[in-house]
């Protein structure tokens, strides 16, 4: 048996805030919102997918944001993305350099930490 890759990352979100999730993940990050399978849709939350990039947000009744654990997303034109995030009111934080990458952190609307990385 061998583990080959990650299929998707799931982050938690509070109930009823799917519009905010769509505005951030689809609107600002550009990851398309896709329909959840009909049998899962009543649970709430939403899925964002573009090829192999899959971020699923699931409703957690006892929601607490992921402050340390986080997905790291490889992006093109980090500077433009950062400007768009800041213009939308998001706080963007620089971190220690990592060989081969420019990188920053941003929180989604629910406080979940995301790392955005652009290869140098």
N, CA, C and O atoms as a GROMACS GRO file, in nm:
protein
  480
    1UNK      N    1   0.084  -0.118   0.000
    1UNK     CA    2   0.000   0.000   0.000
    1UNK      C    3   0.087   0.123   0.000
    1UNK      O    4   0.187   0.129   0.072
    2UNK      N    5   0.051   0.223  -0.081
    2UNK     CA    6   0.125   0.347  -0.091
    2UNK      C    7   0.028   0.464  -0.097
    2UNK      O    8  -0.071   0.459  -0.169
    3UNK      N    9   0.057   0.568  -0.021
    3UNK     CA   10  -0.019   0.692  -0.033
    3UNK      C   11   0.044   0.770  -0.147
    3UNK      O   12   0.166   0.790  -0.149
    4UNK      N   13  -0.038   0.815  -0.242
    4UNK     CA   14   0.013   0.881  -0.362
    4UNK      C   15   0.007   1.032  -0.360
    4UNK      O   16   0.101   1.098  -0.405
    5UNK      N   17  -0.101   1.090  -0.308
    5UNK     CA   18  -0.115   1.235  -0.309
    5UNK      C   19  -0.234   1.275  -0.224
    5UNK      O   20  -0.313   1.191  -0.181
    6UNK      N   21  -0.247   1.401  -0.202
    6UNK     CA   22  -0.365   1.455  -0.134
    6UNK      C   23  -0.473   1.477  -0.240
    6UNK      O   24  -0.446   1.534  -0.345
    7UNK      N   25  -0.592   1.432  -0.212
    7UNK     CA   26  -0.704   1.455  -0.303
    7UNK      C   27  -0.762   1.595  -0.283
    7UNK      O   28  -0.786   1.667  -0.380
    8UNK      N   29  -0.784   1.634  -0.157
    8UNK     CA   30  -0.836   1.767  -0.126
    8UNK      C   31  -0.800   1.804   0.017
    8UNK      O   32  -0.761   1.720   0.097
    9UNK      N   33  -0.814   1.931   0.047
    9UNK     CA   34  -0.798   1.982   0.182
    9UNK      C   35  -0.936   2.029   0.226
    9UNK      O   36  -1.007   2.096   0.151
   10UNK      N   37  -0.974   1.992   0.348
   10UNK     CA   38  -1.100   2.043   0.402
   10UNK      C   39  -1.070   2.134   0.519
   10UNK      O   40  -0.993   2.099   0.609
   11UNK      N   41  -1.131   2.250   0.515
   11UNK     CA   42  -1.125   2.346   0.624
   11UNK      C   43  -1.264   2.362   0.682
   11UNK      O   44  -1.364   2.340   0.614
   12UNK      N   45  -1.269   2.399   0.808
   12UNK     CA   46  -1.399   2.419   0.873
   12UNK      C   47  -1.446   2.563   0.855
   12UNK      O   48  -1.366   2.654   0.834
   13UNK      N   49  -1.576   2.580   0.866
   13UNK     CA   50  -1.637   2.712   0.859
   13UNK      C   51  -1.763   2.712   0.944
   13UNK      O   52  -1.819   2.607   0.972
   14UNK      N   53  -1.807   2.831   0.986
   14UNK     CA   54  -1.934   2.838   1.059
   14UNK      C   55  -2.053   2.823   0.964
   14UNK      O   56  -2.041   2.850   0.844
   15UNK      N   57  -2.164   2.780   1.017
   15UNK     CA   58  -2.286   2.761   0.937
   15UNK      C   59  -2.336   2.893   0.879
   15UNK      O   60  -2.325   2.998   0.942
   16UNK      N   61  -2.391   2.884   0.759
   16UNK     CA   62  -2.462   2.996   0.699
   16UNK      C   63  -2.376   3.105   0.636
   16UNK      O   64  -2.426   3.212   0.604
   17UNK      N   65  -2.248   3.079   0.619
   17UNK     CA   66  -2.160   3.184   0.566
   17UNK      C   67  -2.097   3.146   0.432
   17UNK      O   68  -1.986   3.187   0.398
   18UNK      N   69  -2.172   3.067   0.356
   18UNK     CA   70  -2.124   3.022   0.226
   18UNK      C   71  -2.099   3.137   0.129
   18UNK      O   72  -2.007   3.129   0.048
   19UNK      N   73  -2.178   3.243   0.136
   19UNK     CA   74  -2.156   3.357   0.046
   19UNK      C   75  -2.020   3.423   0.071
   19UNK      O   76  -1.952   3.464  -0.023
   20UNK      N   77  -1.981   3.432   0.198
   20UNK     CA   78  -1.850   3.488   0.230
   20UNK      C   79  -1.738   3.397   0.180
   20UNK      O   80  -1.635   3.444   0.131
   21UNK      N   81  -1.759   3.266   0.194
   21UNK     CA   82  -1.660   3.170   0.143
   21UNK      C   83  -1.643   3.186  -0.007
   21UNK      O   84  -1.531   3.189  -0.057
   22UNK      N   85  -1.755   3.198  -0.079
   22UNK     CA   86  -1.750   3.212  -0.225
   22UNK      C   87  -1.682   3.343  -0.264
   22UNK      O   88  -1.604   3.345  -0.360
   23UNK      N   89  -1.710   3.451  -0.194
   23UNK     CA   90  -1.649   3.580  -0.225
   23UNK      C   91  -1.497   3.573  -0.208
   23UNK      O   92  -1.424   3.634  -0.286
   24UNK      N   93  -1.449   3.499  -0.108
   24UNK     CA   94  -1.306   3.490  -0.083
   24UNK      C   95  -1.239   3.389  -0.175
   24UNK      O   96  -1.148   3.425  -0.250
   25UNK      N   97  -1.284   3.264  -0.170
   25UNK     CA   98  -1.214   3.157  -0.244
   25UNK      C   99  -1.233   3.168  -0.395
   25UNK      O  100  -1.137   3.151  -0.470
   26UNK      N  101  -1.354   3.197  -0.440
   26UNK     CA  102  -1.378   3.211  -0.584
   26UNK      C  103  -1.347   3.354  -0.629
   26UNK      O  104  -1.277   3.374  -0.728
   27UNK      N  105  -1.399   3.452  -0.557
   27UNK     CA  106  -1.384   3.590  -0.598
   27UNK      C  107  -1.243   3.643  -0.588
   27UNK      O  108  -1.192   3.702  -0.684
   28UNK      N  109  -1.177   3.624  -0.473
   28UNK     CA  110  -1.043   3.680  -0.454
   28UNK      C  111  -0.931   3.585  -0.496
   28UNK      O  112  -0.835   3.628  -0.560
   29UNK      N  113  -0.944   3.456  -0.462
   29UNK     CA  114  -0.838   3.361  -0.497
   29UNK      C  115  -0.856   3.301  -0.636
   29UNK      O  116  -0.762   3.245  -0.691
   30UNK      N  117  -0.976   3.312  -0.692
   30UNK     CA  118  -0.999   3.263  -0.828
   30UNK      C  119  -1.016   3.113  -0.840
   30UNK      O  120  -0.997   3.057  -0.948
   31UNK      N  121  -1.052   3.045  -0.731
   31UNK     CA  122  -1.076   2.900  -0.735
   31UNK      C  123  -1.226   2.881  -0.755
   31UNK      O  124  -1.305   2.920  -0.669
   32UNK      N  125  -1.266   2.821  -0.866
   32UNK     CA  126  -1.410   2.813  -0.896
   32UNK      C  127  -1.489   2.736  -0.791
   32UNK      O  128  -1.445   2.632  -0.740
   33UNK      N  129  -1.607   2.788  -0.760
   33UNK     CA  130  -1.704   2.719  -0.675
   33UNK      C  131  -1.768   2.610  -0.759
   33UNK      O  132  -1.814   2.635  -0.870
   34UNK      N  133  -1.771   2.488  -0.706
   34UNK     CA  134  -1.835   2.376  -0.776
   34UNK      C  135  -1.947   2.322  -0.688
   34UNK      O  136  -1.939   2.330  -0.565
   35UNK      N  137  -2.051   2.266  -0.750
   35UNK     CA  138  -2.160   2.211  -0.669
   35UNK      C  139  -2.113   2.091  -0.586
   35UNK      O  140  -2.037   2.006  -0.634
   36UNK      N  141  -2.159   2.086  -0.463
   36UNK     CA  142  -2.135   1.967  -0.382
   36UNK      C  143  -2.226   1.856  -0.433
   36UNK      O  144  -2.332   1.884  -0.490
   37UNK      N  145  -2.187   1.731  -0.415
   37UNK     CA  146  -2.279   1.622  -0.451
   37UNK      C  147  -2.412   1.640  -0.379
   37UNK      O  148  -2.415   1.680  -0.262
   38UNK      N  149  -2.523   1.611  -0.446
   38UNK     CA  150  -2.655   1.636  -0.387
   38UNK      C  151  -2.674   1.575  -0.248
   38UNK      O  152  -2.740   1.635  -0.163
   39UNK      N  153  -2.618   1.458  -0.225
   39UNK     CA  154  -2.639   1.395  -0.094
   39UNK      C  155  -2.556   1.462   0.017
   39UNK      O  156  -2.582   1.438   0.135
   40UNK      N  157  -2.457   1.545  -0.020
   40UNK     CA  158  -2.377   1.616   0.080
   40UNK      C  159  -2.420   1.763   0.096
   40UNK      O  160  -2.388   1.826   0.197
   41UNK      N  161  -2.489   1.816  -0.002
   41UNK     CA  162  -2.527   1.958  -0.001
   41UNK      C  163  -2.606   1.999   0.123
   41UNK      O  164  -2.585   2.110   0.172
   42UNK      N  165  -2.696   1.916   0.177
   42UNK     CA  166  -2.771   1.960   0.296
   42UNK      C  167  -2.684   1.987   0.419
   42UNK      O  168  -2.730   2.052   0.513
   43UNK      N  169  -2.562   1.938   0.420
   43UNK     CA  170  -2.473   1.962   0.534
   43UNK      C  171  -2.422   2.106   0.539
   43UNK      O  172  -2.369   2.149   0.641
   44UNK      N  173  -2.437   2.181   0.429
   44UNK     CA  174  -2.382   2.316   0.422
   44UNK      C  175  -2.237   2.311   0.379
   44UNK      O  176  -2.183   2.206   0.345
   45UNK      N  177  -2.175   2.427   0.380
   45UNK     CA  178  -2.037   2.437   0.333
   45UNK      C  179  -2.033   2.450   0.183
   45UNK      O  180  -2.137   2.462   0.117
   46UNK      N  181  -1.912   2.449   0.128
   46UNK     CA  182  -1.899   2.462  -0.017
   46UNK      C  183  -1.763   2.410  -0.061
   46UNK      O  184  -1.668   2.400   0.017
   47UNK      N  185  -1.756   2.378  -0.188
   47UNK     CA  186  -1.635   2.322  -0.248
   47UNK      C  187  -1.583   2.416  -0.356
   47UNK      O  188  -1.659   2.474  -0.432
   48UNK      N  189  -1.449   2.427  -0.359
   48UNK     CA  190  -1.381   2.508  -0.460
   48UNK      C  191  -1.278   2.418  -0.525
   48UNK      O  192  -1.193   2.359  -0.458
   49UNK      N  193  -1.285   2.407  -0.658
   49UNK     CA  194  -1.196   2.314  -0.728
   49UNK      C  195  -1.155   2.370  -0.863
   49UNK      O  196  -1.232   2.436  -0.932
   50UNK      N  197  -1.029   2.342  -0.898
   50UNK     CA  198  -0.974   2.377  -1.029
   50UNK      C  199  -0.870   2.270  -1.061
   50UNK      O  200  -0.755   2.281  -1.018
   51UNK      N  201  -0.909   2.168  -1.136
   51UNK     CA  202  -0.818   2.058  -1.164
   51UNK      C  203  -0.783   1.984  -1.037
   51UNK      O  204  -0.871   1.940  -0.963
   52UNK      N  205  -0.653   1.972  -1.010
   52UNK     CA  206  -0.607   1.902  -0.890
   52UNK      C  207  -0.617   1.987  -0.763
   52UNK      O  208  -0.601   1.934  -0.653
   53UNK      N  209  -0.643   2.115  -0.776
   53UNK     CA  210  -0.658   2.201  -0.659
   53UNK      C  211  -0.801   2.189  -0.607
   53UNK      O  212  -0.896   2.226  -0.675
   54UNK      N  213  -0.815   2.137  -0.486
   54UNK     CA  214  -0.948   2.116  -0.427
   54UNK      C  215  -0.947   2.158  -0.281
   54UNK      O  216  -0.877   2.099  -0.198
   55UNK      N  217  -1.025   2.262  -0.252
   55UNK     CA  218  -1.043   2.306  -0.113
   55UNK      C  219  -1.191   2.296  -0.082
   55UNK      O  220  -1.275   2.358  -0.148
   56UNK      N  221  -1.222   2.216   0.019
   56UNK     CA  222  -1.360   2.196   0.061
   56UNK      C  223  -1.378   2.263   0.197
   56UNK      O  224  -1.294   2.249   0.286
   57UNK      N  225  -1.486   2.334   0.213
   57UNK     CA  226  -1.519   2.394   0.342
   57UNK      C  227  -1.642   2.324   0.396
   57UNK      O  228  -1.747   2.319   0.332
   58UNK      N  229  -1.627   2.271   0.517
   58UNK     CA  230  -1.736   2.200   0.581
   58UNK      C  231  -1.781   2.272   0.706
   58UNK      O  232  -1.700   2.327   0.781
   59UNK      N  233  -1.911   2.271   0.728
   59UNK     CA  234  -1.968   2.337   0.846
   59UNK      C  235  -1.934   2.257   0.971
   59UNK      O  236  -1.951   2.135   0.975
   60UNK      N  237  -1.886   2.328   1.072
   60UNK     CA  238  -1.854   2.267   1.200
   60UNK      C  239  -1.933   2.342   1.306
   60UNK      O  240  -1.914   2.462   1.325
   61UNK      N  241  -2.022   2.272   1.376
   61UNK     CA  242  -2.106   2.336   1.477
   61UNK      C  243  -2.022   2.395   1.590
   61UNK      O  244  -2.063   2.492   1.653
   62UNK      N  245  -1.907   2.338   1.616
   62UNK     CA  246  -1.817   2.387   1.720
   62UNK      C  247  -1.695   2.452   1.653
   62UNK      O  248  -1.581   2.424   1.689
   63UNK      N  249  -1.720   2.539   1.555
   63UNK     CA  250  -1.615   2.596   1.472
   63UNK      C  251  -1.511   2.672   1.553
   63UNK      O  252  -1.544   2.753   1.639
   64UNK      N  253  -1.385   2.643   1.522
   64UNK     CA  254  -1.270   2.720   1.566
   64UNK      C  255  -1.174   2.727   1.448
   64UNK      O  256  -1.145   2.623   1.388
   65UNK      N  257  -1.126   2.844   1.412
   65UNK     CA  258  -1.038   2.854   1.294
   65UNK      C  259  -0.906   2.782   1.315
   65UNK      O  260  -0.856   2.772   1.427
   66UNK      N  261  -0.850   2.734   1.205
   66UNK     CA  262  -0.716   2.674   1.206
   66UNK      C  263  -0.616   2.788   1.202
   66UNK      O  264  -0.601   2.854   1.099
   67UNK      N  265  -0.547   2.813   1.312
   67UNK     CA  266  -0.454   2.924   1.321
   67UNK      C  267  -0.311   2.885   1.288
   67UNK      O  268  -0.235   2.968   1.238
   68UNK      N  269  -0.272   2.762   1.315
   68UNK     CA  270  -0.136   2.717   1.285
   68UNK      C  271  -0.137   2.623   1.164
   68UNK      O  272  -0.066   2.645   1.066
   69UNK      N  273  -0.219   2.518   1.172
   69UNK     CA  274  -0.232   2.426   1.059
   69UNK      C  275  -0.289   2.504   0.941
   69UNK      O  276  -0.378   2.588   0.958
   70UNK      N  277  -0.237   2.476   0.820
   70UNK     CA  278  -0.283   2.552   0.704
   70UNK      C  279  -0.244   2.482   0.575
   70UNK      O  280  -0.145   2.409   0.570
   71UNK      N  281  -0.323   2.504   0.469
   71UNK     CA  282  -0.277   2.463   0.337
   71UNK      C  283  -0.186   2.572   0.280
   71UNK      O  284  -0.202   2.690   0.310
   72UNK      N  285  -0.090   2.530   0.198
   72UNK     CA  286  -0.002   2.623   0.127
   72UNK      C  287  -0.037   2.611  -0.021
   72UNK      O  288  -0.032   2.503  -0.079
   73UNK      N  289  -0.072   2.723  -0.081
   73UNK     CA  290  -0.117   2.726  -0.220
   73UNK      C  291  -0.010   2.790  -0.307
   73UNK      O  292   0.039   2.899  -0.275
   74UNK      N  293   0.027   2.724  -0.414
   74UNK     CA  294   0.121   2.780  -0.511
   74UNK      C  295   0.043   2.873  -0.603
   74UNK      O  296  -0.060   2.835  -0.658
   75UNK      N  297   0.092   2.996  -0.619
   75UNK     CA  298   0.021   3.096  -0.697
   75UNK      C  299   0.113   3.157  -0.803
   75UNK      O  300   0.235   3.149  -0.794
   76UNK      N  301   0.052   3.218  -0.902
   76UNK     CA  302   0.121   3.301  -1.000
   76UNK      C  303   0.096   3.446  -0.962
   76UNK      O  304  -0.012   3.480  -0.915
   77UNK      N  305   0.195   3.531  -0.981
   77UNK     CA  306   0.184   3.675  -0.957
   77UNK      C  307   0.134   3.705  -0.815
   77UNK      O  308   0.028   3.764  -0.795
   78UNK      N  309   0.214   3.663  -0.719
   78UNK     CA  310   0.181   3.684  -0.579
   78UNK      C  311   0.158   3.832  -0.548
   78UNK      O  312   0.068   3.866  -0.472
   79UNK      N  313   0.238   3.919  -0.606
   79UNK     CA  314   0.224   4.062  -0.579
   79UNK      C  315   0.085   4.113  -0.617
   79UNK      O  316   0.023   4.187  -0.540
   80UNK      N  317   0.035   4.074  -0.733
   80UNK     CA  318  -0.098   4.117  -0.776
   80UNK      C  319  -0.206   4.059  -0.684
   80UNK      O  320  -0.302   4.127  -0.649
   81UNK      N  321  -0.188   3.933  -0.646
   81UNK     CA  322  -0.285   3.870  -0.557
   81UNK      C  323  -0.286   3.941  -0.421
   81UNK      O  324  -0.393   3.967  -0.366
   82UNK      N  325  -0.169   3.972  -0.369
   82UNK     CA  326  -0.160   4.043  -0.241
   82UNK      C  327  -0.229   4.178  -0.250
   82UNK      O  328  -0.303   4.216  -0.160
   83UNK      N  329  -0.207   4.253  -0.360
   83UNK     CA  330  -0.273   4.383  -0.377
   83UNK      C  331  -0.425   4.367  -0.378
   83UNK      O  332  -0.496   4.446  -0.317
   84UNK      N  333  -0.474   4.265  -0.448
   84UNK     CA  334  -0.618   4.241  -0.452
   84UNK      C  335  -0.674   4.206  -0.316
   84UNK      O  336  -0.783   4.251  -0.279
   85UNK      N  337  -0.601   4.125  -0.241
   85UNK     CA  338  -0.646   4.088  -0.107
   85UNK      C  339  -0.648   4.209  -0.014
   85UNK      O  340  -0.744   4.229   0.061
   86UNK      N  341  -0.543   4.290  -0.019
   86UNK     CA  342  -0.538   4.409   0.065
   86UNK      C  343  -0.648   4.507   0.027
   86UNK      O  344  -0.713   4.565   0.115
   87UNK      N  345  -0.670   4.526  -0.104
   87UNK     CA  346  -0.778   4.614  -0.150
   87UNK      C  347  -0.915   4.566  -0.101
   87UNK      O  348  -1.006   4.647  -0.081
   88UNK      N  349  -0.929   4.435  -0.081
   88UNK     CA  350  -1.055   4.378  -0.033
   88UNK      C  351  -1.065   4.380   0.119
   88UNK      O  352  -1.164   4.334   0.176
   89UNK      N  353  -0.961   4.432   0.186
   89UNK     CA  354  -0.965   4.443   0.331
   89UNK      C  355  -0.904   4.328   0.407
   89UNK      O  356  -0.919   4.319   0.529
   90UNK      N  357  -0.835   4.239   0.336
   90UNK     CA  358  -0.771   4.125   0.402
   90UNK      C  359  -0.634   4.167   0.455
   90UNK      O  360  -0.562   4.243   0.392
   91UNK      N  361  -0.600   4.116   0.573
   91UNK     CA  362  -0.467   4.138   0.629
   91UNK      C  363  -0.373   4.032   0.572
   91UNK      O  364  -0.401   3.913   0.580
   92UNK      N  365  -0.263   4.076   0.516
   92UNK     CA  366  -0.163   3.986   0.459
   92UNK      C  367  -0.036   4.002   0.542
   92UNK      O  368   0.008   4.113   0.571
   93UNK      N  369   0.024   3.887   0.579
   93UNK     CA  370   0.141   3.887   0.666
   93UNK      C  371   0.258   3.818   0.598
   93UNK      O  372   0.244   3.707   0.547
   94UNK      N  373   0.372   3.885   0.596
   94UNK     CA  374   0.496   3.824   0.546
   94UNK      C  375   0.549   3.727   0.650
   94UNK      O  376   0.513   3.735   0.768
   95UNK      N  377   0.634   3.634   0.606
   95UNK     CA  378   0.697   3.541   0.697
   95UNK      C  379   0.845   3.529   0.661
   95UNK      O  380   0.892   3.588   0.564
   96UNK      N  381   0.916   3.451   0.740
   96UNK     CA  382   1.057   3.427   0.713
   96UNK      C  383   1.073   3.374   0.572
   96UNK      O  384   0.988   3.300   0.523
   97UNK      N  385   1.182   3.410   0.506
   97UNK     CA  386   1.205   3.358   0.370
   97UNK      C  387   1.214   3.206   0.369
   97UNK      O  388   1.257   3.144   0.466
   98UNK      N  389   1.173   3.149   0.260
   98UNK     CA  390   1.185   3.006   0.236
   98UNK      C  391   1.254   2.991   0.101
   98UNK      O  392   1.207   3.047   0.002
   99UNK      N  393   1.363   2.917   0.097
   99UNK     CA  394   1.441   2.904  -0.026
   99UNK      C  395   1.352   2.868  -0.144
   99UNK      O  396   1.276   2.770  -0.140
  100UNK      N  397   1.362   2.948  -0.249
  100UNK     CA  398   1.290   2.919  -0.372
  100UNK      C  399   1.150   2.977  -0.381
  100UNK      O  400   1.081   2.955  -0.480
  101UNK      N  401   1.106   3.052  -0.278
  101UNK     CA  402   0.969   3.103  -0.278
  101UNK      C  403   0.960   3.242  -0.217
  101UNK      O  404   1.034   3.277  -0.126
  102UNK      N  405   0.867   3.320  -0.272
  102UNK     CA  406   0.813   3.437  -0.202
  102UNK      C  407   0.686   3.384  -0.138
  102UNK      O  408   0.613   3.306  -0.201
  103UNK      N  409   0.657   3.425  -0.013
  103UNK     CA  410   0.537   3.371   0.050
  103UNK      C  411   0.480   3.468   0.152
  103UNK      O  412   0.551   3.549   0.212
  104UNK      N  413   0.349   3.455   0.170
  104UNK     CA  414   0.275   3.536   0.267
  104UNK      C  415   0.166   3.448   0.328
  104UNK      O  416   0.138   3.338   0.280
  105UNK      N  417   0.107   3.501   0.434
  105UNK     CA  418  -0.009   3.437   0.495
  105UNK      C  419  -0.128   3.531   0.487
  105UNK      O  420  -0.113   3.653   0.494
  106UNK      N  421  -0.246   3.473   0.474
  106UNK     CA  422  -0.371   3.548   0.479
  106UNK      C  423  -0.474   3.458   0.547
  106UNK      O  424  -0.466   3.336   0.537
  107UNK      N  425  -0.568   3.519   0.614
  107UNK     CA  426  -0.678   3.443   0.675
  107UNK      C  427  -0.799   3.448   0.585
  107UNK      O  428  -0.826   3.551   0.522
  108UNK      N  429  -0.872   3.337   0.578
  108UNK     CA  430  -0.999   3.340   0.506
  108UNK      C  431  -1.100   3.416   0.593
  108UNK      O  432  -1.064   3.459   0.702
  109UNK      N  433  -1.223   3.436   0.548
  109UNK     CA  434  -1.319   3.516   0.625
  109UNK      C  435  -1.350   3.460   0.764
  109UNK      O  436  -1.407   3.529   0.848
  110UNK      N  437  -1.311   3.336   0.789
  110UNK     CA  438  -1.344   3.269   0.915
  110UNK      C  439  -1.224   3.258   1.008
  110UNK      O  440  -1.236   3.204   1.118
  111UNK      N  441  -1.108   3.309   0.964
  111UNK     CA  442  -0.988   3.304   1.045
  111UNK      C  443  -0.897   3.187   1.018
  111UNK      O  444  -0.796   3.171   1.087
  112UNK      N  445  -0.930   3.102   0.920
  112UNK     CA  446  -0.841   2.992   0.883
  112UNK      C  447  -0.719   3.048   0.811
  112UNK      O  448  -0.732   3.131   0.721
  113UNK      N  449  -0.601   3.003   0.850
  113UNK     CA  450  -0.476   3.051   0.794
  113UNK      C  451  -0.447   2.982   0.660
  113UNK      O  452  -0.462   2.860   0.648
  114UNK      N  453  -0.406   3.060   0.560
  114UNK     CA  454  -0.365   3.009   0.430
  114UNK      C  455  -0.226   3.066   0.399
  114UNK      O  456  -0.200   3.184   0.424
  115UNK      N  457  -0.140   2.984   0.344
  115UNK     CA  458  -0.010   3.030   0.296
  115UNK      C  459  -0.016   3.039   0.144
  115UNK      O  460  -0.062   2.946   0.077
  116UNK      N  461   0.030   3.151   0.091
  116UNK     CA  462   0.034   3.172  -0.054
  116UNK      C  463   0.180   3.180  -0.093
  116UNK      O  464   0.255   3.262  -0.041
  117UNK      N  465   0.221   3.093  -0.187
  117UNK     CA  466   0.362   3.080  -0.224
  117UNK      C  467   0.379   3.094  -0.374
  117UNK      O  468   0.305   3.036  -0.453
  118UNK      N  469   0.480   3.173  -0.413
  118UNK     CA  470   0.515   3.186  -0.555
  118UNK      C  471   0.660   3.144  -0.571
  118UNK      O  472   0.748   3.200  -0.505
  119UNK      N  473   0.687   3.046  -0.659
  119UNK     CA  474   0.826   3.009  -0.683
  119UNK      C  475   0.906   3.127  -0.738
  119UNK      O  476   0.856   3.205  -0.818
  120UNK      N  477   1.031   3.139  -0.693
  120UNK     CA  478   1.116   3.248  -0.742
  120UNK      C  479   1.189   3.206  -0.867
  120UNK      O  480   1.265   3.284  -0.924
   0.00000   0.00000   0.00000
